[in-house]
Amino acid sequence: MRFFKELKQYWGFAVYAARSDLRAEVANSYLNWLWWILEPLASMIIYTIVFGIVFKTNEQYFPVFIFIAITLWDFFSRCMTTSVDLIRGNQHIISKVYMPKYILLIQRMLVLAFKMLINLGLVAIMMIIYNVPVGINILFIVPTLFVFFVFCFACGTILLHIGVYVSDLSNAIGIIINLLFYLTGIFYNVQTSFPEPFGYLLQRINPIAHLIFCMRKCLLYNEMPSCLMLGIWLAISIFIAAVGLHWIYKNENDYVKMI
């Protein structure tokens, strides 16, 4: 109850700060917000050339296949790497005024969500270009993205707390993120690329791989993702978030002393 009460109270600040971050990010750039489109597009083109042409993948709608994964992966990886240093990077704020420390995480997620919205718009355009058939199952992107955001927030609260006490955690997270990148199926299908039952298991025990798999199912193949697995990962995410919020509430008064 305290979480939802404070979230309502500080939501306006999070939105205002996110807007300020977005404006500052492109203030001194020649192409401004176009970089938010060009960066993921460049990654998609590179992976399409390397894996679609050089390695001759047989994946249907391969450019869209990759771009869906890049959109979710970029949000997740940036959210995790920035969560570690949120407290230290905002010392000038938290040392002067009180606010729930997870609001800094929500502010960052709002920035990334805005960029993700642009990328999802590009996904829609690419689906039109490649004549991807659309059906009722496309509506499952809503629960899939909801589980995805809850999971990212949950992991972010854990990293936000630990990052206060472990100054070099960002180095370890960078290594883990690089490892996960190749195990998540950005440019291949996890379930079909590994021998059974390893592909099936890896696609389900890796939450980001599974959520990307769900997005591809409802967007590209007009198939319904597993509601059971979405429910399981939602429950796990809520539990992790509860643990992270408990740690933050319990120790937030000590954060200023540690940094």
N, C-alpha and C positions, 0 to 999 in steps of 0.2 A: 504493500500500500504506500509506503514511503517513496518507493521508486516512482510509481505512477504520479503521485502528488508532485514530486519535485520535477519530473519530466514535463508535466503541464506547466509548472511555474517557470521553468527555464527554457522552454521550447522556443520562445521568441528570441532569446539571446542566441541560441544555437543557430537558428535560421539567419539572423542578422550577421553573425560571425562567419557563417558559411558563405554568404553573399560577399562579404568583405574579402575573404580569402580568394574567391573566384575572380573578383575584380583585380586584386593585387597580383594574381598569378599571370595575368595577360597584360598588365599595365604597360610594361616596357618591351612588349613583343610586337614585331612587325605584322605577324599573321594573327595575332590575338587568339580568339577562341578557335580558329581553324586548326590549331595544333591539337585540340581535343579530338578532332576527326582524323587528321593526317597521321598521328602516331599509331593508333590501332589499325588504320588502313594499310600503313606501311608494313606492319607486322604480318597482317593477313596476306598481303601480296608476297612477302618473302617466304612464308610457310607454304603458300599455295604453289609457288615455283619449285621450292625444294622438294616438298613431299608429294605434290600433285603431278609435277612434270618429271622431275629427276627420278624419284622413286616410284612413279606411276601408281599412285593409290587408286583404288577402285571405289572409294567412298562417294556416294551420291551427293550432289550439291556441295562439293568440297570447299569452295571459298566461303559459303555461308556456314558450313559445318565448323570451319576454323574460327570464323568471326564470332560465332556464338560463344565458343570457349574462351576466346581472347577477352570478350566483354566481361564475363564473370570472373575470369582469372585475374584480370587487371585490378578489378575492385578488391578482390580478396587479398592479393599480394601487397597492394599499396596500403590497405587497411591494417594488415598485420605488421608491416615494417614501420609504419608511422605510430602505431599504438605503443610501441616500446618506449619511445622518447616523448610521449605527449606531456607527461608531468614535467620533465626537465625542460622541454622546449617552451612551456607556458609558465615558467616559474614567476615571471613578472606579474601574471594575473592571479595565480592561486595564493601568492604570498601577500596580496593586498586585500582581496575580497573573497568571501566564501561562495563556493558553488560546488555542487556534486561533481566529483572529478570525472565521472563517466560522461558528463555533458561535453567535455572536450572530445571524447570519442564519437559521440553522436554528431557533433559539428563536423568532424572529419568525414564521417560516413555520408553526411548530406552533400558535401563537396563531391565525393566520389560517386554518389548516386546521381547527381546531376550529369556528370560525364557519362555514366552508364546509360542514362536515358537517351543521350545523343547517339550513343553506339547502338542501342536497341532500335532507334529510328533508322539507322543505317542498315541494320539487319532486315527490317521490314522492306526497305527499298531493294536490297539484294534479293529477297525472296520474290519480289515482283519481277525483277530482271531475269531470275533463273526459273520463273514459272513454278515455284514451289506450291503444291496444292495445300489449301488451308481448310481446316474443318473445325468442328466444335471443340476438339481437344486442345486447341490453341489457348483456351481459357485457363488451362492448367499452368500457364506461366505465372499466374498470380500466386497460387499457393507455393509454387516452387521458389519464386523470388522471395516470398515471405520467409520461408524456412532458411533460405540463403542469407538474408539480412540478419535474422535472429542468430544464426550460427556465427557469422562474422562478428556481431556485437558480443556474443558470448566469449569467443576467443580473444577479442580485443580487450575485454575487461581483465582477463587473466594476465595478458601481456602488459597492459597498462600498470597493473599492480607490481608484477615482478620486475618490470623495467626500472622502477624506482630504486630497488635494492641491488640489482645486478646491472652495472653500467655497461658491460660488454655483451649484454644479451642480444643486441642488434646484430652482432656478428654471427652468433649462433642461428638467429632467425633467418638471416640471409642464406646460410647454408641449407637450412631445412626447406626454405621456400624454393631454392634451386632444385633440390631433390624432388619435392612434390610436383614441380612443374613437369618433370618427365614421367611421373607416375599418375598424372591426372588425366591424360588423354587429350591434350590441347590439339594435337594434330593427328590423332588416331583414335580408334574405338577401343577402349580398355577391355571391354568384354570379349571382343572377337580377336584381339591381338595377342592374348595370352592363352596358353592351353588350359582347357577345363580341368578342374574347377577354379583355377587361380584367377582367370579373367573375371568370372562371375563374382568371386569373393572380393577381389580388389576393387571392382566397380562399386560395391556396396559398403565396404568398410572405409573407403576414402570418401568423405562427405562431399568434397568439392567435385571429385570425379563423378559421383552419383548425381549431384544436382545439375552438372553440365549435361550428363546423360539424359536427365529428365527434360531439360530445356530443349535438347535436340529432338527428343521423341515427340513432344507436343508441337514444336515449331516446324520441323522438317518432315516428319513421317506421319503426322496426324494420329499419334498413338497416345493413350492415356498412361502417364507414369504410375509407378506403384504408390498408391495412397498409403499402404502400410509402411513402406520405407520412408516416405515423407513424414509420416506421423512419428516414426521411431526417431528420426534425426531431429525433428522438432522437439520431442521430449528430451533428448540428450542435450540439445542446445539450450533449452530452458534451464535444465539442471546446471550446466556449466555457467550460464549467465548468473544464476542464483549464487553459486559459489564465488564467482568473480565479484559480484556486487557486495556480498558479505565481507570479502576481504577488503574491498575499497572502503566500505562504511566503517569497518573496524580499525583501519590503519590510516585513514586519510588525514588525521591530525598530525601524524608523524611524517608525512611526505615532505613538508617544507623543511623539517630538520634534516632529512636524509639528503636533500638536494642542495 
